[in-house]
């Protein structure tokens, strides 16, 4: 749109200039030959103006490219990463609950971008991109442990441990998937199940942005 306006202005200037030349010409010279000369001069001016316009467009494109590169250098890739475990202090079981419940990892190791909320256990994406998430689970078999990674309330991957002859078990899982701004991710403890943790930080929840889309 801007290029069209500029071109129209340039052509208008050229036409006005040609009209001034015709107005200044002597009456005796206002003949077919003089008109042809004026048209020829006007055509040449328009061609020159078109060349200049093309040069301006090229410079604008180069400037836009340089600005994009400068933004990439100065701003860089958004920094989104977090990692946390269940307990800040003490030890014990989390659960069982009557309904499936998001686990609240309150011992935050890092939270770049502040997308993870330890009060709710929920990660909320603010940037569209592809993310990596991993979680671990510690079970003491009374009762069994079942946890799942969920995206917008939908199960992505899970870890399940059932009672056996050994006293405790560990498990983990991970996934990579795209998120839109506003999407949520959390680890959910299944109903009537529990996990155990202490200062060894067995149960963790980690995620970070791989690249934007």
N, C-alpha and C positions, 0 to 999 in steps of 0.2 A: 504494500500500500504506500509506504513512504517513498519507495523508488519511483512509483508512478507519479506521485505528486511532484517530486523533484524534476522528473523528466518533463512534465507539463509546464512547470515554471521556466525551465530552460528553453523549451520550444517557444513559449510565449515571449521571452526576452528576445529570442532570435527573430521572431515575426515582427515585433515592435521595432527592432533595429532596422529590419528590411523596409518597413513602412516609412520610417524616418528618412531612409536613403531615397525612397521614391518621392516623398514629399519635397525633399530638398532639390530633386532633379529639375532641370529646366523643362518647360512645357514642350519645347521642340523635341526633347529627347524621350517623351512619353510615347513610345511606339512599341511594336511587338519586340523589337530587338532589346530595348531597355528592360521590358518586363521579363524577357527570357534571362537576361543577365541577372536581374534581381532574384528571380527564382533560383537560378544556379548558385548565386551567392548564399541564399537562404539554405539551400540543400547542403552546401559545404559546411555552413555554420552548424546545422543540425547534426551532421556526421561528426564534426569535431566535438560537439557537446556530448554526443553518445559515447564517443571514445573516453572523454573525461569522466562521464558517469560510470562507465565500466571500470575505470581505474579506481574511482571512489568506492564502488561496491567491493572490489577486490581488497582494498585496504580495510574496509569495514569487516569483511570476513576474517582477515588476518588478525584484526584487533579482537574480534570475538573469540577466536581460537586461543589467542594469548591470554585473554581474561579467564577462560575456562581452565587453562593450564595453571594460571596463577592461583585460582581458587583451589584447585586440587592440591597445590603445594602448600598453601597457607592453611587450609582447613583440614586436609587429610581425610582418611577414612574415619567415620564415626567410631568412637571407642565405647563398646558395649560389652561388658563381661561381669560375671558375678560368680561367687562360690560361697557356700555356707553349710554348716552342720546343724543338727537338731538342738543341742543343749549348749547354752553359754556356760553353765556351771552344773555340777551335780550329775546324777545318773538315774536311770529308771526306764520304765516302759512308757511308750506313747500309744494310747488305745488300751483296750478295744472300745470302739464307738458303735452306736446303734446304726449309724448310716456312714457311707463312704465320706471321708473327710480329707481335705488338703492338709498335708504335713507342713508345719511352720518351722522352717529352718532359721533359728534365731541367732546362731553364732556365725555372723557374717565375716568371712575372710576378705572379701573384696566385693565392690558393687559399683563398678565404673558405669556411669550413665544413670545410676539410680533407678533402673528398671525393675529391680527385684524388691519386693516389699516383705520384710521379715515378719511383719505383724499379721500378714495373711498367708504367706508362703507362695504368693503368686508373682510370676514374672509377666510384665506387660510390655509388649514391643511398642516402641515409639518410632522405629525406622523400618521401612519395608526392606526385607533382605532374607538371606538364608542363614540359619542359626544351627549351632550344635548344642545339644543338651545331654547330660549324663547324670545318673543318680545311683546311689548304692543303698543297700539294705542289710541290716543285721537282725537275725532272728534268734530267739531263745526257745522256740517251740512250744510256748504256752500262752495263747494258742498259736496257730500257724501265722506266717507273715505273707501278705500279698500287697504289693504296691505297684502303681501304674503311673507312667508319664502321660499327662493329658494336655491336649491342645484345644482350647475353646470348649472344654468339657468332653471331648472325644478322645478315647484311649488310643495312644500311639504304640507304646511298648510297655511290657510289664516284667516283674520279677516275682516269683512264687516259691515259697519254701514250706515243706510239710514236715511234720514230726518224724524223726528217725531215731536211731540208736545214739547218734552223737548229740552233744548238748547244745551247740550253737552253730549257725551257718551264716555265710555272707553271700551276697549276690549283687550284681549290678547290670545295668543296661544303658544304651545310648541311642540317639537318633539325630539325623540331620534333616531339616525340613524348612520350607519357606514360611515367613510370617508377614502379614500385613500390619500396618500401624493399628494398634488397638487390640490385636490378638493376645490371648493369655495362655500361659503354660505353667503347670504346677505338677507336683507329685502327690498322688492320692493314695491314702491308706484305705483298703477295702473294709467294709463293715465287719465288725466282730473279729478283727485281726489286730495285731500289735507289732511294734518294732521296739528294740532295746538300744539305748545309746548311753554313753558316758563321756568322760574327758578324752577318750581315745578317738572320738569323732568317727564312728563307724558309718553313720548315715549322713550322706552328703548330697547336695543338689548343686549342679554347676551348669552354666550356659554362657555362650558368647556368640557375637555376630561374626560370621565368616566373611560375608561380602554383601553389599547393598544391591538391590534390583532396580 
